[in-house]
């Protein structure tokens, strides 16, 4: 199997006006993207909410990137509890870049899905075809 490029971010979305407080929950983290309600985005429309993408991990295999992402969630249960209280929508967004196409597959255990559910986090895994020069 060719090498994969895998990235994971935690997407925070809110329409409650608590955007900055949600981002402050991750003070040592890299913010990959940030947007505000009403701001124009790349498709020419306006954002209906405010939010940010908090970088979690990157690597060359799904399992290690997924596990490192879960370790952040396991270390900060109080942060995720507070974000749920603030009505912040949470999504673990994993992008998989591969030249091999759709035959690449991954498994997630019931325990890991339970941790995400208990933390109020949806899971999104997206597959992107890439070539050797542009993942």
C-alpha positions as CSV (number, residue, x, y, z in Angstrom):
1,X,0.0,0.0,0.0
2,X,1.3,3.5,-0.8
3,X,1.9,5.9,2.0
4,X,-1.0,7.8,3.3
5,X,-1.1,11.4,4.6
6,X,-3.6,11.7,7.4
7,X,-4.6,14.9,9.3
8,X,-7.0,15.4,12.2
9,X,-8.6,18.5,13.4
10,X,-11.3,19.2,15.9
11,X,-14.0,21.5,14.3
12,X,-15.8,23.8,16.8
13,X,-19.0,25.4,15.7
14,X,-21.3,27.8,17.6
15,X,-24.1,30.2,16.9
16,X,-24.3,31.2,20.6
17,X,-21.7,34.1,20.6
18,X,-19.2,32.1,22.6
19,X,-16.7,31.5,19.8
20,X,-13.7,33.0,21.6
21,X,-14.4,31.1,24.8
22,X,-14.5,27.8,22.8
23,X,-11.1,28.6,21.2
24,X,-9.6,29.5,24.6
25,X,-10.3,26.0,25.7
26,X,-7.3,24.9,23.6
27,X,-4.6,27.5,24.6
28,X,-1.5,25.5,23.4
29,X,-3.2,24.3,20.2
30,X,-2.7,25.4,16.6
31,X,-5.8,26.9,15.0
32,X,-5.9,25.9,11.4
33,X,-8.9,28.0,10.4
34,X,-11.2,30.4,12.1
35,X,-14.5,32.0,10.9
36,X,-17.2,34.3,12.3
37,X,-20.9,34.3,11.7
38,X,-21.7,36.6,8.7
39,X,-18.2,36.5,7.3
40,X,-17.9,35.6,3.6
41,X,-16.3,32.2,2.9
42,X,-14.7,30.8,-0.2
43,X,-17.9,29.8,-1.9
44,X,-19.2,33.4,-1.9
45,X,-21.8,32.7,0.8
46,X,-21.8,33.9,4.4
47,X,-21.1,31.7,7.4
48,X,-24.2,30.9,9.4
49,X,-22.1,30.2,12.5
50,X,-18.7,31.0,14.1
51,X,-16.0,28.4,14.7
52,X,-12.5,27.1,14.3
53,X,-10.5,24.1,13.4
54,X,-8.1,23.0,16.1
55,X,-5.2,20.9,14.8
56,X,-4.8,17.6,16.6
57,X,-2.4,15.3,14.7
58,X,-0.9,14.3,11.4
59,X,0.9,11.3,10.2
60,X,1.0,8.5,7.6
61,X,-1.5,6.0,9.0
62,X,-5.0,6.4,10.2
63,X,-4.7,4.4,13.4
64,X,-1.9,6.5,14.9
65,X,-3.5,9.8,14.0
66,X,-6.8,8.7,15.3
67,X,-5.3,7.4,18.6
68,X,-3.3,10.7,19.1
69,X,-6.6,12.6,18.5
70,X,-8.4,10.5,21.1
71,X,-5.6,11.0,23.6
72,X,-6.3,14.8,23.6
73,X,-10.0,14.0,24.3
74,X,-9.1,11.6,27.1
75,X,-6.8,14.2,28.8
76,X,-9.4,17.0,28.8
77,X,-12.8,15.6,29.7
78,X,-13.7,18.8,31.6
79,X,-13.0,20.9,28.5
80,X,-15.4,18.8,26.4
81,X,-18.1,18.9,29.2
82,X,-17.8,22.7,29.3
83,X,-18.0,23.0,25.5
84,X,-21.2,20.9,25.5
85,X,-22.6,23.3,28.2
86,X,-21.8,26.2,25.9
87,X,-23.7,24.4,23.1
88,X,-20.6,24.2,20.9
89,X,-20.9,21.6,18.1
90,X,-17.8,19.4,18.0
91,X,-16.6,17.2,15.1
92,X,-13.4,15.2,14.8
93,X,-12.5,15.8,11.2
94,X,-10.0,13.3,9.7
95,X,-8.7,13.8,6.2
96,X,-7.0,10.8,4.5
97,X,-5.0,11.5,1.3
98,X,-4.1,8.5,-0.8
99,X,-3.1,7.8,-4.3
100,X,-4.7,4.3,-4.0
101,X,-8.3,5.4,-4.0
102,X,-11.4,4.2,-2.3
103,X,-10.2,0.7,-1.5
104,X,-8.4,2.0,1.6
105,X,-10.4,1.2,4.7
106,X,-10.2,1.8,8.5
107,X,-11.8,0.4,11.6
108,X,-12.9,2.2,14.8
109,X,-13.7,0.3,17.9
110,X,-16.9,0.5,19.8
111,X,-15.0,1.9,22.9
112,X,-13.5,4.7,20.8
113,X,-16.9,5.5,19.3
114,X,-18.3,5.5,22.8
115,X,-15.6,8.0,24.0
116,X,-16.5,10.3,21.1
117,X,-20.2,10.0,21.8
118,X,-19.8,10.6,25.5
119,X,-17.7,13.7,24.7
120,X,-20.3,15.0,22.3
121,X,-18.1,14.7,19.3
122,X,-19.2,13.6,15.8
123,X,-16.7,11.8,13.6
124,X,-16.1,12.7,10.0
125,X,-13.6,10.8,7.8
126,X,-13.0,12.1,4.3
127,X,-10.9,10.4,1.6
128,X,-9.1,12.5,-1.0
129,X,-7.2,11.1,-4.0
130,X,-3.7,12.6,-4.3
131,X,-0.7,12.1,-6.4
132,X,2.9,11.9,-5.3
133,X,3.5,15.7,-5.7
134,X,0.3,17.1,-4.3
135,X,-1.4,15.4,-1.4
